[in-house]
Amino acid sequence: MSEKLSQALEFANYRSTLNNQRAILKARVESLLSYSIDGGTFTIDPGLISFVKLLKDEGLKTSVLLDIYNNPISVELEDFYTEIISRYTEATNDYHAEYSKLSQARSIKKLLDITDD
């Protein structure tokens, strides 16, 4: 096989592996941003965080929120807000750290975190 063809194949394998690793990372973060409480499931995103903060700022202690399946779930806003902001911050910080590692990896072995021992 010629050198150029070999390099092209190696690069294609690298890009494919990189895309797979990014998809795995994204799926892991999405699962971390799913929060279940009292039979309801919520996807934690800036919109949910802002809405709950608004309700808290209006002086409400509890509220009924619609989960991802449009089920009405009564939540205590202070505890709910504390939990979702904590989970969001932790998940996005982990995502940033892992994404940075992937971005800096320049070989398939580094992408897969394989070391030669």
Phi, psi and omega per residue, in radians:
M1 nan 2.421 -3.117
S2 -1.232 2.779 -3.114
E3 -1.076 -0.761 -3.130
K4 -1.131 -0.717 3.122
L5 -1.150 -0.691 3.104
S6 -1.106 -0.749 3.116
Q7 -1.153 -0.680 3.123
A8 -1.130 -0.730 3.117
L9 -1.136 -0.743 3.113
E10 -1.084 -0.740 3.131
F11 -1.164 -0.703 3.113
A12 -1.094 -0.732 3.092
N13 -1.111 -0.711 3.111
Y14 -1.073 -0.853 -3.118
R15 -1.106 -0.700 3.113
S16 -1.108 -0.776 3.110
T17 -1.132 -0.727 3.117
L18 -1.053 -0.819 3.132
N19 -1.098 -0.683 3.103
N20 -1.136 -0.758 -3.136
Q21 -1.142 -0.672 3.095
R22 -1.144 -0.698 3.123
A23 -1.140 -0.709 3.093
I24 -1.101 -0.761 3.124
L25 -1.098 -0.775 3.140
K26 -1.084 -0.741 3.123
A27 -1.118 -0.682 3.116
R28 -1.119 -0.749 3.134
V29 -1.156 -0.717 3.107
E30 -1.055 -0.655 3.109
S31 -1.223 -0.587 3.086
L32 -1.206 -0.446 -3.123
L33 -1.615 0.264 3.039
S34 -1.815 2.220 -3.062
Y35 -2.226 2.155 3.134
S36 -1.893 2.365 3.128
I37 -2.649 2.327 3.081
D38 0.850 0.727 3.094
G39 1.449 0.008 3.113
G40 -1.939 2.676 3.107
T41 -2.156 2.271 -3.119
F42 -2.113 2.500 2.988
T43 -1.673 2.072 -3.099
I44 -1.382 2.097 3.090
D45 -2.567 2.964 -3.121
P46 -0.990 -0.558 3.126
G47 -1.123 -0.800 3.118
L48 -1.128 -0.763 3.136
I49 -1.051 -0.812 -3.135
S50 -1.116 -0.721 -3.123
F51 -1.134 -0.779 3.130
V52 -1.141 -0.680 3.098
K53 -1.101 -0.727 3.108
L54 -1.056 -0.796 3.116
L55 -1.072 -0.730 3.089
K56 -1.089 -0.783 -3.123
D57 -1.119 -0.446 3.094
E58 -1.361 -0.060 3.083
G59 1.630 0.100 3.132
L60 -1.315 2.474 3.089
K61 -1.698 -0.660 3.095
T62 -2.302 2.765 3.110
S63 -2.743 2.769 3.045
V64 -1.740 2.161 3.122
L65 -2.024 2.619 3.067
L66 -1.591 2.216 3.124
D67 -1.414 -2.975 -3.060
I68 -1.163 -0.310 3.113
Y69 -1.792 0.231 -3.103
N70 1.085 0.502 3.023
N71 -1.515 2.358 3.110
P72 -1.356 2.163 -3.108
I73 -2.173 2.180 3.101
S74 -1.468 2.215 -3.132
V75 -2.256 2.631 3.002
E76 -1.508 2.023 -2.915
L77 -1.106 -0.718 -3.091
E78 -1.072 -0.885 3.132
D79 -1.132 -0.735 -3.137
F80 -1.072 -0.825 -3.135
Y81 -1.081 -0.795 -3.140
T82 -1.026 -0.758 -3.114
E83 -1.184 -0.797 -3.077
I84 -1.236 -0.606 3.125
I85 -1.211 -0.645 3.104
S86 -1.133 -0.831 -3.136
R87 -1.132 -0.719 -3.140
Y88 -1.102 -0.809 -3.122
T89 -1.099 -0.801 -3.134
E90 -1.109 -0.804 -3.100
A91 -1.137 -0.751 -3.108
T92 -1.262 -0.579 3.067
N93 -1.160 -0.749 3.081
D94 -1.105 -0.723 3.121
Y95 -1.046 -0.791 3.137
H96 -1.078 -0.781 -3.125
A97 -1.105 -0.805 -3.125
E98 -1.217 -0.666 3.115
Y99 -1.117 -0.684 3.106
S100 -1.105 -0.704 3.096
K101 -1.063 -0.781 3.138
L102 -1.103 -0.707 -3.110
S103 -1.134 -0.494 -3.092
Q104 -1.595 -0.263 -3.133
A105 -1.258 2.243 -3.094
R106 -1.997 0.209 3.064
S107 -2.554 2.840 -3.136
I108 -1.115 -0.686 3.125
K109 -1.051 -0.710 3.130
K110 -1.262 -0.612 3.083
L111 -1.065 -0.709 -3.110
L112 -1.577 0.018 3.136
D113 1.019 0.789 3.120
I114 -1.718 2.287 3.098
T115 -2.011 2.552 3.076
D116 -1.538 1.942 -3.132
D117 -1.877 nan nan
